[in-house]
Amino acid sequence: MSSKVQLVLTTAPNPGAVAVMQLHGAGAVDVLEKLTGVGDWPPGRLRLVLLAGVDQGLGVALREDWAQMMPHGGPRVVQRLMARLRELGVMVAGEPDPVTVYPEAEDEIEAHALTAVARAASPAAIELLLGQAARWREWLRKPAGEREGAGAILARSKVLNQLIEPATVVVVGRPNVGKSTLGNRMLGRAASLVADLPGTTRDWVGGLAVIEGVVVRWLDTPGVRETEDAVEAAAMELARGVMAGAQVVVAMRDPGTDWPEVSRLPRRPDVWVVNKVDQLADEGAVADFGVEGQTPMGVSAATGVGIEELGRRVLGCLGLGDVRELAGRGDGVWAWSAGMRGRLGVK
């Protein structure tokens, strides 16, 4: 019977506080009984249970063919529960049907929007996505000649999609200019080693940073310099590949250390930053460090001076400087997935 049951992970595959795992199909409640050892599941009754001896979490049977489990969201917990469910004959769905996952949705568009909300990395995406069902309905009601064109919608969507799948920001500079300190401030935690020694960061490290409700992948690279250390050289080569694929590259220096050699980078930086301005007698002297026609901005990663402005510049490079204004242009329609792009007649 359980061979007809499918498992859908409705939360993002990233680590989180709670994961939501849904069982669909005839026999879903039977699987929940086997997994928990609890034999009575009145519809809608939420219970705190031990899930397969792996983790304590919540379980609920919503219908005979629809049940949910909510364990802790650690990757290993989810993996072990999925393995146990496979042993019970449950099939893990690859790309779940949004209507199946969200039967409470008013229509297919709303189901697609709820699926995107579950995947979205940025808090700024949630309100926009929840308003998209109404915007799409209005767009579809308009005569074809009065609708905003697919080209404009796709261009807007390409930018807004960075709210679902975070863009990558890479900081590059010579050793010991404060890249790791900046990264730690942006991430709000100690992700990098910080020391007054060149080459402290030998690989690219980082995490997710939140800038005005927008999540980005913030990566700190090893200092760009000549080296005979094979491990450090390999790390720098790896970092060049990361830079090449980044949406934003931030070049950094400090008052006593020059800019990285642009000719050695796989692409030109988008933002130029002078760190440690707290060490300057006159912060206006930052303009004296201009390079290649670029006027740099000054920050102090140690004290926080200029960090908010740096965040705004990064968002500007991504086209996300004003998310609400962007989402309000034209009909405000956002085609965030292949299914929504299909409504525009494109793949």
C-alpha positions in Angstrom: 0.0 0.0 0.0 2.8 2.4 0.9 4.2 2.1 -2.6 1.5 4.5 -3.7 2.6 7.1 -1.1 4.9 9.9 -2.1 7.1 12.0 0.2 7.5 15.7 -0.5 10.0 17.9 1.4 8.1 21.3 1.3 10.8 23.3 3.1 14.0 24.4 1.6 16.8 21.7 1.5 19.0 24.0 3.6 19.5 23.5 7.4 16.7 25.1 9.4 14.9 24.9 12.7 12.1 22.8 11.4 11.5 20.7 8.2 8.1 19.9 6.8 7.7 16.5 5.2 4.4 15.6 3.5 3.1 12.2 2.7 0.6 12.0 -0.2 -1.4 9.1 -1.6 -3.5 6.2 -0.4 -1.9 4.8 2.7 -0.3 8.0 3.9 -1.8 7.7 7.4 -0.7 4.0 7.5 2.9 5.1 6.9 2.6 7.7 9.7 1.4 5.0 12.0 4.4 2.7 11.2 6.8 5.6 11.5 5.6 6.7 14.9 4.1 3.6 16.5 0.9 5.6 17.2 -2.2 3.9 15.8 -4.9 6.5 16.2 -4.8 9.6 14.0 -8.0 11.7 14.0 -7.9 14.2 11.1 -6.3 17.5 12.1 -5.0 16.4 15.5 -1.4 17.5 15.9 0.7 15.3 18.1 4.3 15.4 19.5 5.8 12.0 18.6 9.0 10.1 18.1 9.7 9.8 14.4 11.2 6.5 13.5 13.3 6.6 16.7 15.3 9.4 15.0 13.9 12.6 16.2 11.0 14.0 18.2 8.7 16.2 16.2 5.1 16.9 15.2 2.8 14.7 13.2 -0.7 15.2 11.8 -3.1 13.4 9.5 -5.0 15.9 7.5 -6.8 13.3 5.4 -6.5 9.6 4.7 -4.3 10.4 1.8 -2.4 13.4 3.3 -0.2 13.5 6.4 2.6 15.8 7.6 5.7 15.4 9.8 7.6 18.3 11.2 11.0 17.1 12.6 14.0 19.4 13.4 15.5 20.7 10.2 19.0 19.4 10.5 20.1 17.7 7.3 21.1 14.5 9.0 17.7 14.2 10.7 15.9 14.7 7.4 18.2 12.2 5.6 17.7 9.5 8.2 13.9 9.9 8.1 13.9 9.8 4.3 15.9 6.6 4.4 13.4 5.0 6.8 10.5 6.1 4.6 12.1 4.5 1.6 12.4 1.3 3.6 8.6 1.5 4.1 8.2 1.8 0.3 7.5 5.5 0.1 8.6 7.2 -3.1 10.5 10.5 -2.7 9.1 13.0 -5.2 11.6 15.0 -7.2 9.6 18.0 -8.3 6.3 17.9 -6.4 3.1 19.2 -8.0 2.4 22.4 -6.1 -1.4 21.7 -6.2 -0.7 18.4 -4.5 1.5 19.9 -1.9 -0.8 22.8 -1.2 -4.4 21.6 -1.6 -5.6 24.5 0.5 -4.5 27.0 -2.2 -7.3 28.9 -4.0 -5.9 28.0 -7.4 -2.8 26.7 -9.2 -1.1 30.1 -9.2 -1.4 30.4 -5.5 -0.1 26.9 -5.0 3.0 27.8 -7.2 3.4 30.9 -5.1 3.3 29.0 -1.8 5.9 26.5 -3.2 8.2 29.5 -4.0 7.7 30.9 -0.5 8.9 27.6 1.0 12.0 27.8 -1.1 12.7 31.5 -0.9 15.9 32.4 1.0 15.1 36.1 1.4 12.5 37.5 3.9 11.8 40.2 1.3 10.4 37.6 -1.1 7.6 36.4 1.1 5.2 39.3 1.0 5.8 39.8 -2.8 5.1 36.1 -3.5 2.0 36.0 -1.4 0.6 38.9 -3.5 1.5 37.4 -6.8 -1.7 35.2 -7.2 -3.8 38.4 -7.3 -1.4 40.1 -9.7 -1.4 37.1 -12.1 -5.2 36.8 -12.0 -5.5 40.5 -12.9 -2.9 40.1 -15.7 -4.8 37.1 -17.1 -8.1 39.0 -17.1 -6.7 41.8 -19.3 -7.0 41.7 -23.0 -3.7 40.5 -24.6 -3.0 43.9 -26.1 -3.2 45.6 -22.6 -1.0 43.2 -20.7 2.6 43.9 -19.8 4.9 42.1 -22.3 6.7 38.8 -21.6 10.1 40.5 -22.1 9.6 43.0 -19.4 8.2 40.4 -17.0 11.1 38.0 -17.6 13.6 40.8 -17.1 12.0 41.7 -13.8 11.8 38.1 -12.8 15.5 37.5 -13.4 16.3 40.1 -10.8 13.6 39.0 -8.3 14.6 35.4 -8.6 17.7 36.4 -6.6 15.3 36.6 -3.6 14.6 32.8 -4.0 18.1 31.6 -4.9 20.7 34.0 -3.3 23.2 35.8 -5.5 26.9 35.4 -4.7 29.1 38.3 -3.4 32.8 37.7 -3.4 35.3 39.9 -1.6 38.8 40.0 -3.1 42.0 41.8 -1.9 45.5 41.4 -0.8 46.2 39.6 2.5 45.5 41.2 5.8 43.3 44.1 4.6 40.3 43.0 6.7 38.3 40.7 4.3 37.6 38.2 7.0 36.6 40.9 9.6 34.2 42.3 7.0 32.8 38.9 6.3 32.3 38.2 10.0 30.4 41.5 10.3 28.2 40.9 7.3 27.4 37.3 8.5 26.9 38.3 12.1 29.2 35.5 13.3 32.8 34.3 13.2 33.0 32.4 9.9 36.6 33.3 9.2 39.8 33.3 11.1 41.0 36.8 11.9 44.7 37.4 12.5 47.4 39.8 11.6 49.1 37.2 9.4 49.1 37.1 5.6 47.4 34.0 4.3 45.3 33.3 7.3 42.4 32.5 5.0 43.7 29.8 2.7 40.4 28.9 1.1 37.2 30.7 0.3 34.8 30.7 3.2 31.5 32.5 4.0 27.8 32.0 4.5 24.5 33.7 4.1 24.3 37.4 4.9 21.0 39.4 5.2 21.1 42.9 3.7 17.8 44.8 4.2 15.8 41.6 3.9 17.7 40.2 1.0 19.9 37.2 1.5 23.2 36.8 -0.4 26.0 34.3 -0.3 28.9 36.3 1.1 32.3 34.8 0.4 35.7 35.8 1.7 38.6 34.7 -0.6 42.3 34.1 0.3 44.5 37.1 -0.3 45.5 37.5 -3.9 49.3 37.5 -4.0 52.3 35.6 -5.4 53.0 32.5 -3.3 55.1 29.4 -3.4 52.8 27.6 -1.1 51.1 24.9 -3.2 48.1 24.7 -0.9 47.6 28.4 -0.9 48.1 28.6 -4.6 45.4 25.9 -5.1 43.0 27.8 -2.8 43.5 31.0 -4.8 42.9 29.2 -8.1 39.6 27.8 -6.6 38.7 31.3 -5.5 39.2 32.7 -9.0 36.6 30.2 -10.2 34.2 31.4 -7.5 34.9 35.1 -8.5 34.2 34.3 -12.2 30.7 33.1 -11.4 29.8 35.7 -8.7 27.1 38.3 -9.3 29.1 41.0 -7.4 32.8 41.3 -6.7 34.0 43.6 -4.0 37.6 44.8 -4.2 39.2 45.8 -0.9 42.3 47.5 0.3 43.3 49.4 3.4 45.3 52.6 3.8 48.6 50.8 4.0 48.0 48.1 1.4 47.3 48.5 -2.3 44.4 47.2 -4.4 44.5 43.6 -5.7 46.1 43.3 -9.2 43.0 43.5 -11.4 44.9 41.8 -14.2 45.1 38.7 -12.1 41.3 38.6 -11.4 38.9 36.7 -13.7 36.6 39.8 -13.9 36.6 43.4 -13.0 35.3 44.3 -9.5 31.9 46.0 -9.1 32.5 47.8 -5.8 35.8 49.3 -4.5 36.2 49.5 -0.8 38.9 51.1 1.5 38.8 49.4 4.8 40.1 50.6 8.2 39.0 54.2 7.6 39.0 54.5 11.4 42.8 54.6 11.1 42.7 57.7 8.8 43.0 61.2 10.3 40.6 62.5 7.6 38.0 60.1 6.2 37.8 62.4 3.2 41.2 61.0 2.2 39.4 57.9 1.0 39.0 59.6 -2.4 42.8 59.7 -2.7 42.8 55.9 -3.1 40.7 56.0 -6.3 41.8 53.6 -9.0 41.0 53.3 -12.7 38.5 56.1 -12.6 36.6 54.5 -9.7 35.9 56.5 -6.5 36.0 54.0 -3.6 33.9 54.0 -0.5 35.3 53.9 3.0 34.3 51.4 5.7 35.6 50.1 8.9 34.8 46.4 9.3 36.0 46.6 12.9 33.7 49.4 14.0 30.8 49.1 11.5 31.3 52.5 9.8 30.0 52.4 6.2 28.7 48.9 6.4 25.1 49.8 5.7 26.1 51.8 2.7 28.2 48.9 1.4 25.2 46.7 1.7 23.1 49.1 -0.3 25.7 49.3 -3.0 25.8 45.5 -3.3 22.0 45.4 -3.6 22.2 48.1 -6.3 24.6 46.0 -8.3 22.1 43.2 -8.1 19.2 45.4 -9.2 17.6 44.9 -5.8 18.1 48.4 -4.4 14.4 48.9 -4.0 12.6 45.6 -4.1 9.1 47.0 -3.7 9.6 49.6 -6.4 10.9 46.9 -8.8 8.0 44.6 -8.0 5.5 47.4 -8.6 6.5 48.2 -12.1 4.2 47.4 -15.0 1.7 44.8 -13.9 4.1 43.6 -11.2 3.9 40.0 -12.4 6.8 37.8 -11.4 7.5 34.5 -13.3 9.6 32.8 -10.7 9.5 29.2 -12.1 9.2 27.2 -15.3 5.6 26.7 -14.5 5.0 30.5 -14.3 7.1 31.2 -17.3 4.9 28.8 -19.2 2.0 31.1 -18.7 3.9 33.7 -20.7 4.3 31.2 -23.5 8.1 30.8 -22.9 10.2 28.0 -21.4 
